[in-house]
Amino acid sequence: MNRTDQTAPDQLLTTPWGEVTLTRFPPDPRDRLRAWDAADAYLLRHLAGADVDLTRAVVVVGDRWGALGTALTGRGGCAPTSISDSYLGRQATLANMNRNTRTGARLLTTRDTPPDRVDVLLVRVPKSLALLEDQLHRLRPALRPDTVVIGTGMVKEIHTSTLRLFERIVGPTRTSLAEQKARLIFATPDPTLSPGPNPWPHAYRLPDAIGPMSGRTVVNHSGVFCAERLDVGTRFFLAHLPGATAATRIVDLGCGNGVVGTSAALTHPDAEVLFTDESYQALASARATYAGNAADRPGSAQFRVADGLADVPPGSVDLVLNNPPFHSHQATTDATARRMFTQARAALRPGGELWVVGNRHLGHHVTLRRLFGNSRLIAGDSKFVVLKAVKR
């Protein structure tokens, strides 16, 4: 791949088979985070040095921005299947494949039926142990005694609990020496293991004093934020959401398990509520939460895996509810929150409102004032604030 003036040097990944040009999605000139790291590079070096047969059925799980799939596709006849929970990650993978003229890879989501045969399983260790557990359970029936299973991650991402999951679900597990703060995991499939049933999805009862969702049940698929209990930030948000208003189109932006949007749906029984998230697991959770609590209301509900509100017509929304993340995988960044706020402003009609909950120290009020020209504190405690911005 030839270097161009438009390609930042840190976006060029050198692999045993040459260079590939990679970017994250969506592109953000202010976001200098790379689309690959030392864990991706370590795994690629190992695959080349160990002479792993890549012509067989190769499955890549959790390839964050497509670095592994892009580098492997077409190398020695490799046509991998990539399984991802991230819409943004899939879009990055498609763009990176096209950028490097790679064809033949198959892209699946975590909600799709997994392949029925896996000869080489490559796992980019996710932040969520629950997602790793679920994916290993789903793929275990496709493993064979001679299947090559290799995980990769930064040292800070691989814990004793990570290795125990591989050991319990796949088979005997060991790790490599660390290189550039990255480590590999090697697991040998043991067909005699009985790991038990897959525990996901998980459901739990919500606490009281949080508005319409008090005492109700939510459903969480693996990998969804705080999948086993209600996090304190969302609990604070639920207790301070707007009551019944004239809103006829409401968006739960970054909906997670859908508890916020479902609460708004119960408060606004005739409104159309859009649940949107970049996680396929989140949308499955939101569908189940809504179906269990608000399916009989007269208003409609839509569920969309997407890049936030990028495809929502401008000026078509009355109310946006948002609990923005401040991490992208292991990296701390406000890029996602900034993008969500910008998208919300574009989607809102004049007079429409964006309600946000966040950690007090993140300073979202500054960003909202810059984008909307206003920001009002609705509620706050020592840790969280609920803010409202109105589109003028």
C-alpha positions in Angstrom: 0.0 0.0 0.0 1.5 3.3 -1.0 1.6 6.1 1.5 -0.2 9.3 0.6 -0.2 12.8 2.1 -3.7 12.2 3.5 -2.7 9.1 5.5 -1.4 9.7 9.0 1.6 7.5 9.8 0.0 6.1 12.8 -2.8 4.7 10.6 -0.4 2.4 8.7 -0.2 -1.1 10.3 2.8 -3.1 9.2 2.0 -6.8 9.0 4.1 -9.8 8.0 2.4 -9.5 4.6 2.9 -5.8 4.1 1.2 -2.5 5.1 -2.5 -1.9 5.5 -4.1 1.5 5.8 -6.7 1.6 8.6 -9.1 4.2 10.0 -11.8 4.2 12.7 -15.5 4.9 12.0 -16.9 7.5 11.9 -13.9 9.6 10.8 -13.2 12.4 13.2 -10.2 14.7 12.6 -10.0 15.5 16.3 -9.9 11.9 17.3 -6.3 10.6 17.0 -7.0 7.2 18.4 -5.6 4.4 16.2 -7.6 1.8 14.4 -5.2 -0.9 15.7 -2.9 -1.6 18.6 -0.1 -3.8 19.7 -2.4 -6.8 20.4 -3.6 -6.9 16.8 0.0 -6.7 15.5 1.2 -9.4 18.0 -1.4 -11.8 16.8 -0.6 -11.2 13.1 3.1 -11.8 13.7 2.3 -15.0 15.6 0.1 -16.3 12.8 2.8 -15.8 10.2 5.6 -17.2 12.4 3.7 -20.2 13.5 2.6 -21.0 9.9 -1.0 -21.4 10.9 -3.1 -22.7 8.0 -5.3 -19.8 7.0 -7.0 -21.6 4.1 -9.3 -23.4 6.4 -12.4 -21.9 8.2 -11.1 -18.9 10.0 -13.4 -16.9 12.4 -12.4 -13.6 13.9 -14.4 -12.4 16.9 -14.5 -8.9 18.2 -12.2 -7.3 15.5 -12.6 -3.7 16.8 -12.0 -1.7 13.6 -11.2 -4.4 11.1 -7.5 -4.5 11.5 -7.3 -8.3 11.8 -9.8 -9.1 9.1 -8.3 -6.6 6.7 -4.8 -7.8 7.2 -5.8 -11.5 6.9 -8.2 -11.4 4.0 -6.5 -12.7 0.8 -3.3 -13.7 2.6 -2.6 -17.3 1.7 -6.1 -17.8 0.5 -7.7 -16.6 3.8 -11.4 -15.6 3.6 -12.3 -15.1 7.3 -15.7 -14.8 8.9 -15.7 -11.8 11.2 -18.3 -11.6 14.1 -18.8 -8.2 15.7 -21.3 -6.6 18.1 -20.5 -3.1 16.9 -22.2 -1.4 13.9 -19.4 1.2 13.9 -16.8 -1.5 13.9 -18.5 -3.3 11.0 -18.6 0.0 9.1 -14.9 0.5 9.8 -14.2 -3.0 8.6 -16.1 -2.5 5.4 -14.3 0.8 4.7 -10.9 -0.7 5.5 -11.5 -3.7 3.3 -12.4 -1.4 0.4 -9.5 0.9 1.1 -7.1 -2.0 0.9 -8.9 -3.8 -1.9 -9.6 -6.9 0.1 -12.6 -9.1 -0.9 -13.9 -12.5 0.2 -14.5 -11.9 4.0 -17.9 -12.6 5.5 -19.2 -10.2 8.2 -21.7 -11.4 10.8 -23.2 -9.8 13.9 -23.4 -11.3 17.4 -27.1 -11.9 16.7 -26.5 -14.0 13.6 -26.2 -17.8 13.6 -22.5 -18.6 14.1 -20.6 -20.8 11.6 -21.1 -24.5 12.1 -17.3 -25.2 11.6 -14.3 -23.3 12.9 -10.8 -24.4 12.2 -9.0 -21.3 13.4 -10.7 -19.1 16.0 -9.1 -15.7 16.7 -10.6 -13.7 19.6 -9.9 -10.0 20.3 -10.6 -10.0 24.0 -13.5 -7.6 24.7 -13.9 -5.2 27.6 -17.0 -7.2 28.6 -16.4 -10.7 30.1 -20.1 -11.4 29.7 -19.8 -10.9 25.9 -16.7 -13.1 25.8 -18.6 -15.8 27.8 -21.6 -15.7 25.5 -19.5 -15.8 22.3 -17.4 -18.7 23.5 -20.6 -20.6 24.4 -22.1 -19.9 21.0 -19.0 -21.0 19.1 -18.0 -24.0 21.2 -20.2 -26.5 19.1 -18.3 -25.5 16.0 -14.8 -26.2 17.5 -12.9 -29.4 16.8 -10.1 -31.0 18.8 -7.6 -29.6 16.3 -9.1 -26.1 16.1 -6.5 -23.4 16.7 -7.9 -21.0 19.3 -5.9 -17.8 20.0 -7.0 -14.8 21.9 -5.3 -11.4 21.9 -5.4 -8.3 24.0 -3.4 -5.8 25.9 -2.0 -7.0 29.2 -4.4 -4.7 31.1 -7.4 -6.4 29.3 -6.4 -9.9 30.2 -7.2 -11.0 33.7 -7.4 -14.3 35.6 -11.1 -14.3 35.0 -10.5 -14.0 31.3 -8.3 -17.1 31.2 -10.8 -19.0 33.4 -13.5 -18.4 30.8 -11.4 -19.9 28.0 -10.4 -22.8 30.3 -14.0 -23.5 31.4 -15.7 -23.2 28.0 -12.9 -24.2 25.5 -10.3 -26.2 27.2 -6.7 -26.1 28.6 -5.4 -22.5 28.4 -2.0 -20.8 28.6 -0.7 -17.4 27.8 2.3 -16.0 25.9 5.0 -13.7 27.1 4.1 -10.0 26.8 5.3 -8.0 23.9 4.7 -4.2 23.8 2.2 -4.6 26.6 0.2 -7.2 24.6 -0.3 -10.9 25.3 -1.7 -13.9 23.5 -4.0 -16.6 24.9 -3.8 -20.2 23.6 -6.6 -22.6 24.3 -6.9 -26.2 23.2 -10.5 -27.4 22.6 -11.5 -30.3 24.9 -14.7 -32.0 23.6 -15.2 -33.8 27.0 -15.8 -30.5 28.8 -19.3 -29.7 30.1 -19.4 -25.9 30.5 -23.1 -25.9 31.2 -25.7 -23.8 29.5 -25.2 -20.3 28.2 -26.4 -17.9 31.0 -27.3 -15.1 28.6 -29.6 -13.2 28.2 -30.2 -12.1 31.8 -33.2 -10.5 33.3 -33.6 -8.6 36.6 -36.2 -6.6 38.5 -35.7 -2.8 38.7 -35.7 -1.0 42.1 -38.5 1.4 43.2 -38.6 5.2 43.1 -37.4 5.5 39.5 -40.6 6.5 37.8 -42.8 4.3 35.5 -40.2 1.5 35.4 -40.2 1.0 39.1 -40.3 -2.7 40.0 -40.5 -3.8 36.4 -38.2 -6.3 34.6 -35.5 -5.5 32.1 -33.7 -7.9 29.8 -30.0 -7.7 29.1 -28.0 -9.6 26.5 -24.3 -10.1 27.0 -22.1 -7.1 26.6 -24.7 -4.5 27.4 -23.5 -1.9 29.9 -24.3 -3.0 33.5 -25.9 -6.2 32.2 -26.5 -7.7 35.7 -27.9 -4.6 37.6 -29.1 -1.1 37.0 -26.1 1.3 37.0 -26.3 4.3 39.3 -26.2 6.9 36.5 -29.2 5.4 34.7 -31.0 5.1 38.0 -30.4 8.8 38.7 -31.6 9.6 35.1 -34.8 7.6 35.4 -35.7 9.4 38.6 -35.5 12.8 36.9 -36.8 12.2 33.4 -39.3 14.7 32.0 -43.0 13.8 32.8 -45.8 13.8 30.3 -45.1 16.4 27.6 -46.5 17.2 24.1 -43.6 15.2 22.5 -44.8 12.9 19.7 -41.4 11.6 18.6 -38.9 10.6 21.2 -35.4 9.0 20.8 -33.5 6.9 23.3 -30.1 7.7 21.9 -27.5 5.0 22.9 -30.4 3.0 24.3 -28.5 0.1 25.9 -31.1 -2.2 27.4 -33.9 0.2 26.5 -34.9 1.1 30.1 -34.9 4.8 29.5 -36.8 4.7 26.3 -39.4 2.3 27.7 -39.9 4.6 30.7 -40.5 7.5 28.2 -42.9 5.3 26.3 -45.0 4.6 29.4 -45.1 8.4 30.2 -46.0 9.2 26.6 -48.3 6.3 25.6 -49.2 7.8 22.2 -45.7 8.9 21.1 -43.4 7.2 18.6 -40.2 6.1 20.4 -37.0 5.3 18.5 -34.5 3.1 20.3 -31.0 3.4 18.6 -27.6 2.0 19.5 -24.5 0.9 17.7 -24.6 -2.5 19.6 -26.6 -5.4 18.2 -26.8 -6.9 21.7 -28.2 -3.6 23.0 -30.9 -3.5 20.4 -31.9 -7.1 21.2 -32.1 -6.1 24.9 -34.1 -3.0 24.2 -36.6 -4.9 22.1 -37.1 -7.5 24.9 -37.4 -4.8 27.6 -40.0 -2.8 25.6 -41.9 -6.0 24.7 -42.1 -7.0 28.3 -43.3 -3.6 29.6 -44.9 -1.4 27.0 -45.9 -3.5 24.0 -49.6 -2.9 24.5 -49.4 1.0 24.4 -51.0 2.7 21.4 -47.9 4.5 20.3 -45.3 2.8 18.0 -41.7 1.8 18.7 -38.7 1.5 16.3 -35.4 -0.2 16.9 -32.4 0.8 14.9 -28.8 -0.3 14.9 -27.0 2.7 13.6 -24.5 5.5 13.9 -26.7 7.4 16.4 -29.0 9.7 14.6 -27.0 10.1 11.4 -30.0 8.8 9.3 -32.8 10.6 11.2 -34.4 13.5 9.2 -33.4 16.9 10.5 -36.0 18.7 12.6 -38.1 15.5 13.1 -37.7 14.8 16.8 -39.3 16.4 19.9 -37.2 14.8 22.7 -33.9 13.1 22.8 -32.8 11.2 25.9 -29.1 10.3 26.2 -26.7 8.6 28.6 -23.5 9.0 26.5 -20.5 6.7 27.0 -17.1 8.2 27.7 -15.1 5.1 26.6 -14.3 3.7 23.2 -13.2 0.1 24.1 -10.4 0.8 26.6 -9.8 4.4 25.5 -11.3 7.3 27.4 -12.7 9.9 25.0 -15.5 12.5 24.7 -15.7 12.0 20.9 -18.8 9.8 21.1 -20.6 12.2 23.4 -19.8 15.2 21.2 -21.0 13.3 18.1 -24.3 12.3 19.9 -25.0 15.9 21.0 -24.3 17.2 17.5 -26.6 14.6 16.0 -29.3 15.4 18.5 -29.2 19.1 17.7 -29.6 18.3 14.0 -32.5 15.9 14.6 -34.5 18.1 17.0 -37.2 20.5 15.8 -37.0 24.1 17.1 -38.0 24.0 20.7 -37.1 20.3 21.0 -35.1 19.2 24.0 -32.0 17.0 24.6 -31.8 15.5 28.1 -28.4 14.1 29.2 -27.1 12.3 32.2 -23.4 12.1 32.9 -20.6 12.2 35.5 -20.3 15.7 36.9 -16.6 15.9 36.1 -17.1 15.3 32.4 -18.3 18.9 31.9 -21.0 18.1 29.3 -22.6 21.5 30.1 -19.7 23.2 28.3 -20.2 21.2 25.2 -24.0 21.7 25.2 -23.7 25.4 25.6 -21.3 25.6 22.7 -23.6 23.5 20.5 -27.1 24.7 21.7 -26.3 28.1 23.2 -27.8 26.9 26.5 -27.7 24.2 29.1 -29.9 23.9 32.2 -29.1 21.8 35.3 -32.2 19.7 36.1 -30.8 17.6 38.9 -27.4 16.8 40.4 -25.7 15.0 43.2 -22.0 14.5 44.2 -21.4 12.3 41.1 -24.0 12.9 38.4 -25.9 15.7 36.7 -29.0 15.7 34.5 -28.8 18.5 31.9 -31.3 19.9 29.4 -30.5 21.7 26.2 -33.2 23.3 24.0 -32.8 23.8 20.3 -33.5 27.5 19.5 
